Amino acid sequence: MADMTTKNDGVPAVQAKGARIPLLGLGTWDLRGRVCARVVEQALRLGYRHIDTAEMYDNEREVGEGLRSSGVKRDDVFVTTKIWPTHFAPREFDRATRECLARLRLAEVDLLLLHWPSPRLPLAETIEVLCKAKRDGLARHIGVSNFSVPQVEEAVRVSSEPLVCNQFECHPFLDQSALIAACQKQGMAVVAYSPIARGRVRDNDVLARIGAAHRKSATQVCLRFLVQQHMVVIPRTSKVERLSENAAIFDFSLSEPEMAAISALAQPGGQSR
Ligand SMILES: NC(=O)c1ccc[n+]([C@@H]2O[C@H](COP(=O)([O-])OP(=O)(O)OC[C@H]3O[C@@H](n4cnc5c(N)ncnc54)[C@H](OP(=O)(O)O)[C@@H]3O)[C@@H](O)[C@H]2O)c1
């Protein structure tokens, strides 16, 4: 099971198979151009130490620019990128990963993920090319994204290197308990994407009521609910003023009854509300 730890620099992080992943990251899907570079730079200046991108987001260049203009040291930031399944053949994977690094202008990423399982290629072959990228020094850690319970179990069984996380959609409106338990059983961190349900949690009455008791917004309560369960969250915003709101989730705790009330928002059968 992944442990929750705190880094020396005070950045709360989860530890999984040798990786320390900051619990709060900045999602960057759909952030482009100058907005992307500016939001990444501001996030790092405000104390974010984890940035999530992907070759498919078409913004790695701007993520790298934001990183450099923030003045934060490279080694103090945890950078994740992901390779799209059309690039999973061995030579393609190597080329695609090196192109990500060239766009980011980094020698290696902290975490390299398979963005989705391939519908075409055998999982064992794909996991092997991912492991090779780590052995070749292109990534400090490797993991998967959008893997189901059986896919997580098979991936761990065939992998010759530790798989440190599964990144998948996770927020209070979605029942992901089986997948969370499967990841914990394998010692993998859960990285929750769309953690604020693409902005929809803001309008939820239960979250707003709990938030009022803590002088926090519904969005902050939602993010706290996830990190309090040792899940990494990567909310995205294009608005600099919301970066601070989404980061102010480590100065309060939710009680057991509050956690239970939020858990009850998930619809049976894993449906998103
Ligand atoms: N692995 C995968 O397949 C996968 C899939 C989806 C996402 N992801 C990753 O996960 C990240 C986050 O997921 P997401 O972008 O789908 O959705 P999200 O972070 O749940 O929600 C983003 C939306 O919420 C709004 N928002 C942000 N902060 C807010 C606040 N404090 N109050 C109210 N609204 C707020 C944003 O609007 P404004 O911009 O107007 O603030 C945006 O519309 C992505 O950016 C990406 O890095 C990965």
The ligand as an SDF file (V2000), in Angstrom:
LIG
                    3D

 48 52  0  0  0  0  0  0  0  0999 V2000
   -4.9040   10.1320  -18.1020 N   0  0  0  0  0  0  0  0  0  0  0  0
   -5.9700   10.5690  -18.7380 C   0  0  0  0  0  0  0  0  0  0  0  0
   -6.5300    9.9050  -19.6390 O   0  0  0  0  0  0  0  0  0  0  0  0
   -6.5550   11.8900  -18.3430 C   0  0  0  0  0  0  0  0  0  0  0  0
   -7.8770   12.2210  -18.7310 C   0  0  0  0  0  0  0  0  0  0  0  0
   -8.4070   13.4330  -18.3120 C   0  0  0  0  0  0  0  0  0  0  0  0
   -7.6310   14.3120  -17.5480 C   0  0  0  0  0  0  0  0  0  0  0  0
   -6.3430   13.9900  -17.2120 N   0  0  0  0  0  0  0  0  0  0  0  0
   -5.4820   14.9210  -16.4330 C   0  0  0  0  0  0  0  0  0  0  0  0
   -6.1910   15.3540  -15.2840 O   0  0  0  0  0  0  0  0  0  0  0  0
   -6.2630   16.7780  -15.2810 C   0  0  0  0  0  0  0  0  0  0  0  0
   -7.5190   17.2680  -14.5930 C   0  0  0  0  0  0  0  0  0  0  0  0
   -8.6870   16.7420  -15.1900 O   0  0  0  0  0  0  0  0  0  0  0  0
   -9.6730   17.6350  -16.0880 P   0  0  0  0  0  0  0  0  0  0  0  0
   -8.8930   18.7150  -16.7300 O   0  0  0  0  0  0  0  0  0  0  0  0
  -10.4290   16.6750  -16.9490 O   0  0  0  0  0  0  0  0  0  0  0  0
  -10.7620   18.2070  -15.0590 O   0  0  0  0  0  0  0  0  0  0  0  0
  -10.7820   18.8380  -13.5940 P   0  0  0  0  0  0  0  0  0  0  0  0
   -9.4540   19.2250  -13.1200 O   0  0  0  0  0  0  0  0  0  0  0  0
  -11.6390   17.9470  -12.7510 O   0  0  0  0  0  0  0  0  0  0  0  0
  -11.6560   20.1630  -13.8560 O   0  0  0  0  0  0  0  0  0  0  0  0
  -11.1850   21.2140  -14.6470 C   0  0  0  0  0  0  0  0  0  0  0  0
  -12.3230   22.2390  -14.7980 C   0  0  0  0  0  0  0  0  0  0  0  0
  -12.6670   22.7580  -13.5090 O   0  0  0  0  0  0  0  0  0  0  0  0
  -12.6110   24.1890  -13.5250 C   0  0  0  0  0  0  0  0  0  0  0  0
  -12.0420   24.5960  -12.2270 N   0  0  0  0  0  0  0  0  0  0  0  0
  -10.7630   24.4670  -11.7940 C   0  0  0  0  0  0  0  0  0  0  0  0
  -10.6220   24.9120  -10.5330 N   0  0  0  0  0  0  0  0  0  0  0  0
  -11.8430   25.3570  -10.1540 C   0  0  0  0  0  0  0  0  0  0  0  0
  -12.3440   25.9510   -8.9650 C   0  0  0  0  0  0  0  0  0  0  0  0
  -11.5480   26.1750   -7.9190 N   0  0  0  0  0  0  0  0  0  0  0  0
  -13.6660   26.2780   -8.9180 N   0  0  0  0  0  0  0  0  0  0  0  0
  -14.4670   26.0460   -9.9700 C   0  0  0  0  0  0  0  0  0  0  0  0
  -14.0620   25.4960  -11.1390 N   0  0  0  0  0  0  0  0  0  0  0  0
  -12.7560   25.1520  -11.2240 C   0  0  0  0  0  0  0  0  0  0  0  0
  -11.7210   24.5450  -14.6930 C   0  0  0  0  0  0  0  0  0  0  0  0
  -12.1500   25.7340  -15.2770 O   0  0  0  0  0  0  0  0  0  0  0  0
  -11.2020   27.0390  -15.3440 P   0  0  0  0  0  0  0  0  0  0  0  0
  -10.0840   26.7080  -16.2900 O   0  0  0  0  0  0  0  0  0  0  0  0
  -12.1470   28.0750  -15.8630 O   0  0  0  0  0  0  0  0  0  0  0  0
  -10.7220   27.2990  -13.9470 O   0  0  0  0  0  0  0  0  0  0  0  0
  -11.9910   23.3890  -15.6700 C   0  0  0  0  0  0  0  0  0  0  0  0
  -13.1340   23.6660  -16.4650 O   0  0  0  0  0  0  0  0  0  0  0  0
   -6.1790   17.1350  -16.7750 C   0  0  0  0  0  0  0  0  0  0  0  0
   -5.9240   18.4840  -16.9930 O   0  0  0  0  0  0  0  0  0  0  0  0
   -5.0980   16.1780  -17.2150 C   0  0  0  0  0  0  0  0  0  0  0  0
   -3.8130   16.6630  -16.8080 O   0  0  0  0  0  0  0  0  0  0  0  0
   -5.8140   12.7750  -17.5720 C   0  0  0  0  0  0  0  0  0  0  0  0
  1  2  1  0
  2  3  2  0
  2  4  1  0
  4  5  1  0
  4 48  2  0
  5  6  2  0
  6  7  1  0
  7  8  2  0
  8  9  1  0
  8 48  1  0
  9 10  1  0
  9 46  1  0
 10 11  1  0
 11 12  1  0
 11 44  1  0
 12 13  1  0
 13 14  1  0
 14 15  2  0
 14 16  1  0
 14 17  1  0
 17 18  1  0
 18 19  2  0
 18 20  1  0
 18 21  1  0
 21 22  1  0
 22 23  1  0
 23 24  1  0
 23 42  1  0
 24 25  1  0
 25 26  1  0
 25 36  1  0
 26 27  1  0
 26 35  1  0
 27 28  2  0
 28 29  1  0
 29 30  1  0
 29 35  2  0
 30 31  1  0
 30 32  2  0
 32 33  1  0
 33 34  2  0
 34 35  1  0
 36 37  1  0
 36 42  1  0
 37 38  1  0
 38 39  2  0
 38 40  1  0
 38 41  1  0
 42 43  1  0
 44 45  1  0
 44 46  1  0
 46 47  1  0
M  CHG  2   8   1  16  -1
M  END
$$$$
